[in-house]
Amino acid sequence: MKKYIFALSMAFACVFSAQASLVFENAVVRTTPPGQANTAAYMTIKNTSNKDIHLTKVSSDESIKTEFHTHNWENGMAKMQKLASLTIPANQSVELKSGGMHLMLFKLNPGWQKEHCVIFMLHDKDNNAYKVMAEIKDITSSKHSDHSHH
């Protein structure tokens, strides 16, 4: 029994320390016009650990599918591309922003904008989970406005 309790307490400690290794700042989800089924989320992710963290999976409570995405330029046009994972280098930050890497939410739940936030679960390659709450914001008049093609 003592071994079971020790193993369980170590599992919780690992989840807690993993959460502490990544700091999520300024997390926002862009509002959409009526009838639009997809949107994007932006944030800054800081890795406070001494090792790279590879995020391999993302989900949200307000969409059927959520993915890591980036933009590539081909023939003068921005083209969206799905990323299999997102690496947060040791002791560095990665900014998810319009025109660059971002989270893409597909097939949004009806009435999703009535909520105050969207909850994301991100998982790394070591199966640590990170819970992020992102504010739903109308950011069409800000620097994020060039993301309207989603």
N, C-alpha and C positions, 0 to 999 in steps of 0.2 A: 504494500500500500504506500509506503514511504517513497518507493521508487516512482510510482505513478504520480504522486503529488509533486515530487521534484521535477519530473519530466513535464508535467503540466505547467508548473511555475516557470520553467525555462522556456517553454513555448510562448507564454505570455510575455516574458522578458524580451524575447527575440522580436515579437511583433512591436512592442513598445519601442525598442531601440531602433528598429527599422523606421518607424514613423518619425522618430527624432532625427534620423539621418537626412530626411528630405523635408524642406520647409517650402510650403506653397504660399505664394503671395499674389495679391491682386487678381484672384480668380474670378473671371466673368464669363457669362454666356450671352451671346448677342441675341436680342429679340428678333423676331421675324415678322414680315407682313402676313396678314391673314392668308391661310391656305398653303404657306410654304412649309414643307415637311422636314427640312434640314437646316442646321445652323452650325456655328463654330464656337469654340471656347478658347480662351486665352488666359495665360497666367505666367508667372515666373516660378521656376522650380530650382531651389538651392540645395545642393548636396553638401552637407556639413561633415561627411565622413572622409576617410583617407582612401576610399576605393570607389571606382566607377559603379554606378547603379544603373542597370539595364531594365527599363520598364518594358514589359512584354505584352501586357493586356490592360485594357481600359473598358469600363462599362459605366452607364449612368442610369439613374432612376427615371429619367424622362425620355429616353429614346430606345428604340428596338436594337440599334447597333451604334457603337461608338468606336472610333478608330483614331490612331495617330496619323497625321497627314503633314505634307509639306508642299511647297510650290517649286516647280522647276520651270525655267524659261526655255522655250523651244520656238525658234523662228519668230522671236519678238512677242510671243504670247505666253502668259502664265498658264501652266498646266498642273492641276492638282495630282498628287501621287500619295498613295497609301504607304505608310512605313510599317515594317514588321515589328519594330521596337524603337524605343527612344532612350538614348544613353545620356545620363547626367554625369559628367566627369567629376572625379573626386575634387572636393573643395571648390567647385565652380557652380555657376548658375546657367540655366537654359531658359530663354524667353520664348514662350509660345505666343505668337503674334500674327496679325494679319499680314499676308504676303510671305510668311515663313512657316515654320512648324506650328501646328495647332491641333486641337482635338476637334474631330468632326462628328456631329451627332446626326444620325439618319433616322427617318421615320419617327418623328417626335410624337409623344402621347398627346391626344386631344386635350386642350386646355392647359398645357404645360406652363404657359406664361402667367397663369394665375398664381403659381407658386412664387415664393420669394427667392428660392435658390434651387440649384441642381446639385445633386450629390453624385460625385464620381468615385469609383473604386479603381485604383490603379494597382497593378501587381508587378513585382519584379521577377527576374529569372530565378531567384531563390524562394519564390512563393510568399514573399512578404507582401502585405496589403497596406495600402495607403488610402485613407478616406479624405476627400477634398470637397468642401462646400463652395460652390461658385455662385455669386450673385447674378441674377438675371437683369441685364441692363440694356437700355436703348443706347447703343454706341454708334449709331449710323452717322452722327455728326462729328465723330472723333476720328482719330487716325485709323480706326478699324474699318472705315466705310468702304475701302476698296475690296472688301471681302464679300460683296453682294452677289457674286456669281454662284455661291453655294446654294 
